[in-house]
Amino acid sequence: MPGRIYFGDNLPILQTLPSASVDLIYIDPPFNTGKTQERTQIRTERSEKGDRTGFGGRRYETVRLGSKGYADIFDDYLSFLEPRLTEAHRLLKATGSLYFHIDYREVHYCKILLDAIFGRECFLNEIIWAYDFGGKPRRKWPPKHDNILFYVKDPNKYIFNVDDIDREPYMAPGLAGPEKAAKGKLPTDTWWWTIVGTNSKERNGYPTQKPLGIINRIIRASSNPGDTVLDFFAGSGTTGAACRELDRRFILVDDNSQAIEVMRKRFADSLDVEWA
């Protein structure tokens, strides 16, 4: 079965999976922001008494369709993560990799925890995903990046398909020369990539949905066709969607009923997905 999706607490589910059975793990856990993450879906209707003004001065009324969200608050965040990351290490094959997606609030503490579980020698990169949308505070530099920590099970034999990674334009193509400029360059550890916009075709209403292109890049670089990819904070199921595009097997886990609802819609046409 190319895809399996579990609804429930990820820790006991991870404990049932066999050791050394997964080629790649990508996780985007709650960031411990101390607030509820919520995304409200709306539509607009023409109304002379509406609360919005559109093209040509026409008035529109906002109609709330519903919202999806979860509480992103933990008393002891690292104690929550530690047993789950320990299981992640057990589940990875000898050539496997972990990509841990977090933000500036907790990344320093999470790296220390991951160093203890994987070993400092198994840390390869801190990837910075930079974007430029959302609110911008006026009393500090606006935080507009996430951090992705890249660890491997064995630093001497891991998968990294450098020739399969998408290339991007040179910032100064004139300095690179016409041949290199036409080919583009390999991404560095700083990835400039827009968020999933409100009007994007990718948008499925989940509050912390990540861009498909970011996950595609990770999967192409650190796994091969037919490999098994695990995401045990699956959210909107983007990891599974990327795996379907790239001919990988996947295991997704989430304990949020709204996330499961989004994934059921996303994989409604998938006859090769098992629900557990």
N, C-alpha and C positions, 0 to 999 in steps of 0.2 A: 504494500500500500504506500504510494509516494508521499501521502500526507496524513498526519494524525494530529488531532486537536483535542486537548484535555481541558475540562472545566473543573477547577478546584485549586486548592492550596498547592503551590508548586513543590514545596519541600517533600511531602510524602510521595508525590508522583515521581520526582527525580529519584528518590530512594528505591523505586521499583524498577528503574531502567538498568540494563546491564553495564558493567564497567567497560571502558574503552570501546564504546559503541557509536560515538558521535565524532564527526570530522571537524565541525565548526560550531561555535556557540556565539551568537550575538544576543546581547540583552540590553534593554533600555528600561532599567527599573525605575520606580518612583524616585524623584530627585530629593525628597525630603525638604520641600520648599516651605513647609509649615502652613500650607493653605490648601483649599480644595481646587483641583484642576477641573475646569468645566468648559464645555463648548456648547453654545446655544445655537440652534438652527432656526432661521427665520425665513419668511418670504415677504414680499411687499405687494400691496394691492392699491390701485388707484382710489384716492379718496380726497375730496376737497378739504376735509378736516384732518388729513394725515399729518404724521409727525416728521416726515421727510420731504425734502425738495429734490426733484429730479431734473432731467433735461427740459429746458424751456419753461422752467418754473412750475412744472406739474407737481402736484402734491400726492404723496403716497403714505399709506398706513402700514406700520410694521406689525406682522402677525407672527407670534412666537409659536414654533412647531414642536419644540421640546428641547431637552438638553441631555448631554451625557457627561459624566464626570466621576471622580474618585477622590477620596481624602488622601492627601500627600503629606502625612504627618506621622512621625515615628519618635517614640521616647528614646529608643536606643537603636539608631539606624544600623550601626555596624554589627550589632548582635543579631539583627534581622538578616543581614546579608551573609554573614560568615558561614553558617551551615549550608546555605544555598550555593555559595561559591566553592566550598569544599566539595560538594557533590558535582559541581561543574568540572572541577579538576579530575575527579574520578571518572567521569563519563567520557572525557576526551581521549581519543586515540593518541598514540605516541607522536603522530604527525599533526595533531590538532591544534587549533588556535581559539582564543577567546577575545572578543571585542566587547568591552564594557563601556556603555554609553552613559555619561553623567554630566553634571555641570560644575561650575566654579565653586559652589557652596560646599560640596562634599568630596571633590576629586582628590584632594591631598590625603584625606583619611582613607579613602578607598584604595589608593595606590599602596599605602602602607599595609593594608589588609591583604591585598592581592600579592604583594611582594612576599608576605609571610606564607601564603598558601602555595603560590607557584614558584617562588624563588626570584630574587632580583635579576638573576641572569636570564630569566625567561621573559622579562619585560623588553619589548622591542621598540615601541613608539607610543607617544601621546599625540593623537591626531586632534587637531583643532578644526571643528566644523564651524565656519564663520558665515553669518547671514546678516541681514540688515532690515528686518521688519519688526513690528511690534512697538510697544511704548518705549520712550526714551526719557529717562529721568534727567532733571536739570541740575542735580547736586552731586553727581558723580559721573564717571565715564559709563555710558550705556553698555551693559553686558550683552554682547551680541555674538556669543559663541557657545558651543557645547564641547565637551572633552570626551574623546573615545580612547580608552586605554587598551593597547594591543599586547596580549600575552600569548606565548606558545607553550606547549607541554614540554617540548625538547628543543632548545635553541640550536641544536646541530642537525635536526631533520624535520623541518616543518614545510608545509605547502605555501608557496608564494609564487603565483603565476604572473610574473612581471609582464610577459608578452600579451596577456589577456586583459590587462587593465586598460580602461578607457583613457584616452589622452585628452589633454586640454590645451587651449591656445597659449602661446608664449605671451607674457606681459609686454615684452619688447621684441616683437617678431623681426624687426629690422636688424637687431643685433644677432639674432640666431641664424640668419641667412634663409633664402627662399626654400631650400629643401627641408630643413628642420622645421621652419615655420609651417609648411604645408602638412607635415606629419604631426605636429603638436608635441607636447612634452608630457612626461609622466607626472602625475600629481605628486606634490610634496606632502609633508605632514600637516599642511594647512589647506583645508578644502573649502573653497568658496562655493556655496550652493544655497539657493533660495529655499525658504521653508515651503511647506505645502500651503499655498494661498487659499483664501476663502473661496475664490471662484475657480480654483484648479480642478481639472477633471479627476485628479487623484483624491480629492477631498471626500471623506466618507463620514465626517461628523465627529470622529474621535478626538478628544482634546489635545493629545500629545502625539498625533500621527507624524511619523518621520517620512522624509522623501524616499520614494522608491529608488531613485538614482544612487543615493548614499548606500543603501543596503545592497543594491546590485554590485556596486564597486567592491564592497567587502567580500561578498560571496564569490565573485569572479576571481578575486586575488587569492583567497585563502581556502578554496575548495575546488573539487573537480566534478564534472558531470557524474551523476549517480551517487554522490556523497550524501551524507545525512547532516542536516543543519538543525540545531536546536535553538529555540527562543522561548525561555520560560517566564518572560514578562511580555507576552505577545501583543497585548493591546489591540490595535486594529488589524493585525495579521499581515503587516507589510512584508515581514520576513518570508512568510509562506507564499505570498504573491510573487516575490522575487525568485524564490526557488522554483516555482512553476514555470516562470519565464526561462530559467537557466538550467532546467533539467536536473534539479537536485531533489532529494527526499527531504521532508521537514517534519519536525515535531514542535508544536506550539502548545503553550500552557498559559492560562490566565484564570484568575478567580473572580473577575468582575463580570457580572451577568451582561452588562452593557457592551463590554468588549466581545463577548461571545455572540451577542446579537449582531454586532457589526460584522464579525467574521462569518457568521452564517449567511449573511447577505452577500458578502464578498466572494464566498466559495460556493454559492448556491448552484452554480453550473458544473461543479467539480464532482464527478462520480468517483474519483480516485482519492477522496478525502474521507478518513474515518473519524468519527466523533466518539470521544470517550469521557 
